[in-house]
Amino acid sequence: MSTILIVDDAASARETLLAMLEPENYQLHLAEDGFQALQMLATFQPDLILLDVMMPGLDGFEVCRRIRSTPKLAEVPIIILTALDDRASLLQGIEAGADDFLHKPVDRQELVARVRTITRLNRYRTLLEQRENLKEMAERLVTAQEQERLRISRELHDDLGQALTTHMLALRNFQSDLSLPVTELFQGLQALHDQSYEIAIKIRRLAQDLRPPILDALGLKQAMQTYCFKFTERTQIPVVFEVEPDLPVLPDVHNVTLYRVLQEALTNVVKHAQASRVWVEMSVDDNSTNLVIQDNGQGLHSKGNLTHGIGLTGMHERLSLVGGSLVLRSALEGGTIITASIPMKAKTKYTRETV
């Protein structure tokens, strides 16, 4: 659904445009003058702006220039509505950055046709940008997968491979000399047993990194709680874990995404935060499942380029693939708060807002 901002100081003109465009099922916002329009544009980005010229305070040409000087709004299409039809006014509108003109009184059929054309082109440009973003995301995902495969390959070859080679050589030594004293033979077999146990632990850890079995066996809540407990055991950093008791059953892809976000966030705490405590909270509201990880460390400003690091990029992309979002902010008393949200369902309701 395309969003249109109508800017006109005349109430009758705003109501006329509303009556013309409401049947077309656009999301319509109203501003009574240029100042109010600029305030509204600081909070959202419309697909099209219908902008009157003759307004008190800031006229339409100045509003248009200010919009074009704002980077995030520079490409938003603007149709200027004016009773002026002289060449100088048209040139002034073009220089200010207008994309099109409609003369007052506005003809309904012409207005609807112009709006349809511009919003269709704008949607097409948006789709192209989204397709390019998806392509880049897919390329980064493939790169991340290859890096993970390389890590696993090295661990299998350099760690497990060498351990198994040593294991086999020791067994071959026993085969070549079966006359060893019982005590020496027992000690050698005990060492092989200990090595076998260590290899089994490493294999189990690799398997859990690929897909934690507890996630399938006991669900997301228990898997996260167990991970937080083991994190505390490993790092000596206490983690307070809280979750809503009536957490609904989530899709598997949501479970995996939230679990991986928790893993990466706690890894960042160890690497960068210098924190002494972490709080993890998971909750559900009417619209989304929310995971919040907060630490009492040194905060974002002291973490160098952390906000653009590989870990956070991975979290952003994991959440983006399921329609979620990631927000980072500094806590009031120091530390960092990471909030991951995944929508429960898509929003499709049509809304009309008048300000």
QUILINTA-V328583 format. One record per backbone hydrogen bond with DSSP energy under -0.5 kcal/mol. NH is the residue of the N-H (numbers start at 1). CO is the residue of the C=O. E is the energy in kcal/mol with one decimal. If there is no record, write none. Layout:
BEGIN
NH:CO:E ; NH:CO:E
END
This chain:
BEGIN
4:27:-2.8 ; 5:48:-2.4 ; 6:4:-0.6 ; 6:29:-3.0 ; 7:5:-0.5 ; 7:50:-3.1 ; 8:6:-0.6 ; 8:31:-2.0 ; 11:9:-0.6 ; 14:10:-2.1 ; 15:11:-2.5 ; 16:12:-2.0 ; 17:13:-2.2 ; 18:14:-2.4 ; 19:15:-2.4 ; 20:16:-1.8 ; 21:17:-2.1 ; 22:18:-2.8 ; 24:21:-1.7 ; 25:22:-1.9 ; 26:21:-0.7 ; 27:2:-2.7 ; 28:26:-0.7 ; 29:4:-2.6 ; 31:6:-2.5 ; 34:58:-0.5 ; 37:33:-1.9 ; 38:34:-2.3 ; 39:35:-1.9 ; 40:36:-2.3 ; 41:37:-2.4 ; 42:38:-0.8 ; 42:39:-0.6 ; 43:40:-1.9 ; 44:40:-1.0 ; 46:44:-0.5 ; 47:3:-2.6 ; 48:3:-1.3 ; 49:77:-1.9 ; 50:5:-2.9 ; 51:49:-0.7 ; 51:79:-2.9 ; 52:7:-2.3 ; 52:50:-0.5 ; 53:81:-1.3 ; 55:53:-1.4 ; 58:56:-1.7 ; 59:57:-0.5 ; 60:53:-2.5 ; 63:59:-2.1 ; 64:60:-2.5 ; 65:61:-2.1 ; 66:62:-2.3 ; 67:63:-2.3 ; 68:64:-2.4 ; 69:65:-1.2 ; 70:67:-1.4 ; 71:69:-0.7 ; 73:70:-1.5 ; 74:70:-1.0 ; 74:71:-0.8 ; 76:73:-1.7 ; 77:47:-0.6 ; 79:49:-2.9 ; 80:78:-0.6 ; 80:100:-2.5 ; 81:51:-3.1 ; 82:80:-0.6 ; 82:102:-2.2 ; 90:86:-1.7 ; 91:87:-2.5 ; 92:88:-2.1 ; 93:89:-2.2 ; 94:90:-2.2 ; 95:91:-2.6 ; 96:92:-1.7 ; 97:93:-0.8 ; 97:94:-0.8 ; 98:93:-2.4 ; 99:78:-2.5 ; 100:78:-1.4 ; 102:80:-2.5 ; 104:82:-2.0 ; 111:107:-2.8 ; 112:108:-2.8 ; 113:109:-2.2 ; 114:110:-2.6 ; 115:111:-2.7 ; 116:112:-2.6 ; 117:113:-2.2 ; 118:114:-2.5 ; 119:115:-2.8 ; 120:116:-2.2 ; 121:117:-2.3 ; 122:118:-2.6 ; 123:119:-2.5 ; 124:120:-2.0 ; 125:121:-2.4 ; 126:122:-2.4 ; 127:123:-2.6 ; 128:124:-2.2 ; 129:125:-2.4 ; 130:126:-2.8 ; 131:127:-2.7 ; 132:128:-2.3 ; 133:129:-2.6 ; 134:130:-2.7 ; 135:131:-2.2 ; 136:132:-2.5 ; 137:133:-2.6 ; 138:134:-2.7 ; 139:135:-2.3 ; 140:136:-2.4 ; 141:137:-2.5 ; 142:138:-2.5 ; 143:139:-2.3 ; 144:140:-2.7 ; 145:141:-2.5 ; 146:142:-2.6 ; 147:143:-2.4 ; 148:144:-2.3 ; 149:145:-2.6 ; 150:146:-2.5 ; 151:147:-2.3 ; 152:148:-2.5 ; 153:149:-2.8 ; 154:150:-2.6 ; 155:151:-2.4 ; 156:152:-2.7 ; 157:153:-2.6 ; 158:154:-3.5 ; 159:154:-0.6 ; 159:155:-1.3 ; 160:155:-2.2 ; 161:156:-2.5 ; 162:157:-0.6 ; 163:159:-2.2 ; 164:160:-2.6 ; 165:161:-2.2 ; 166:162:-2.5 ; 167:163:-2.1 ; 168:164:-2.6 ; 169:165:-2.3 ; 170:166:-2.1 ; 171:167:-2.0 ; 172:168:-2.3 ; 173:169:-2.1 ; 174:170:-1.9 ; 175:171:-2.2 ; 176:172:-2.0 ; 177:173:-0.8 ; 177:174:-0.6 ; 180:177:-0.6 ; 185:181:-2.9 ; 186:182:-2.7 ; 187:183:-2.3 ; 188:184:-2.3 ; 189:185:-2.4 ; 190:186:-2.5 ; 191:187:-2.1 ; 192:188:-2.0 ; 193:189:-2.4 ; 194:190:-2.4 ; 195:191:-2.4 ; 196:192:-2.5 ; 197:193:-2.2 ; 198:194:-2.2 ; 199:195:-2.4 ; 200:196:-2.2 ; 201:197:-2.1 ; 202:198:-2.1 ; 203:199:-2.3 ; 204:200:-2.3 ; 205:201:-2.4 ; 206:202:-2.3 ; 207:203:-2.3 ; 208:204:-2.4 ; 209:205:-2.2 ; 210:206:-1.7 ; 211:207:-2.3 ; 215:212:-1.3 ; 216:212:-0.7 ; 216:213:-0.6 ; 217:213:-2.4 ; 218:214:-2.8 ; 219:214:-0.8 ; 219:215:-0.6 ; 223:219:-2.1 ; 224:220:-2.7 ; 225:221:-2.3 ; 226:222:-2.6 ; 227:223:-2.2 ; 228:224:-2.6 ; 229:225:-2.1 ; 230:226:-2.5 ; 231:227:-2.4 ; 232:228:-2.1 ; 233:229:-2.1 ; 234:230:-2.3 ; 235:231:-2.6 ; 236:232:-2.5 ; 238:236:-0.6 ; 238:276:-0.7 ; 240:278:-2.9 ; 241:239:-0.7 ; 242:240:-0.5 ; 242:280:-2.8 ; 244:282:-1.7 ; 247:244:-1.1 ; 254:251:-0.7 ; 255:251:-2.1 ; 256:252:-2.6 ; 257:253:-1.9 ; 258:254:-2.6 ; 259:255:-2.2 ; 260:256:-2.5 ; 261:257:-2.2 ; 262:258:-2.2 ; 263:259:-2.3 ; 264:260:-2.6 ; 265:261:-2.7 ; 266:262:-2.5 ; 267:263:-2.0 ; 268:264:-2.2 ; 269:265:-1.7 ; 270:266:-1.8 ; 271:267:-2.2 ; 272:268:-2.9 ; 273:268:-1.0 ; 273:269:-0.8 ; 274:269:-0.9 ; 275:269:-0.5 ; 278:238:-2.3 ; 279:294:-3.1 ; 280:240:-3.3 ; 281:292:-2.6 ; 282:242:-2.0 ; 283:290:-2.5 ; 285:288:-2.5 ; 289:342:-2.7 ; 290:283:-3.2 ; 291:340:-3.0 ; 292:281:-3.1 ; 293:338:-2.7 ; 294:279:-2.8 ; 295:336:-2.0 ; 296:277:-1.4 ; 298:273:-2.3 ; 302:299:-0.7 ; 303:300:-1.8 ; 306:303:-1.4 ; 308:305:-1.8 ; 309:306:-2.3 ; 313:309:-2.1 ; 314:310:-2.5 ; 315:311:-2.0 ; 316:312:-2.7 ; 317:313:-2.4 ; 318:314:-2.6 ; 319:315:-2.4 ; 320:316:-2.4 ; 321:317:-1.9 ; 322:318:-0.6 ; 322:319:-1.0 ; 323:320:-1.6 ; 324:319:-3.7 ; 325:341:-2.3 ; 327:339:-2.3 ; 329:337:-1.9 ; 331:335:-1.8 ; 334:331:-1.4 ; 337:329:-3.0 ; 338:293:-2.8 ; 339:327:-2.7 ; 339:337:-0.5 ; 340:291:-3.1 ; 340:338:-0.5 ; 341:325:-2.4 ; 342:289:-2.3 ; 344:287:-3.7 ; 345:287:-0.7 ; 348:346:-0.5 ; 353:28:-1.9 ; 355:30:-0.7
END
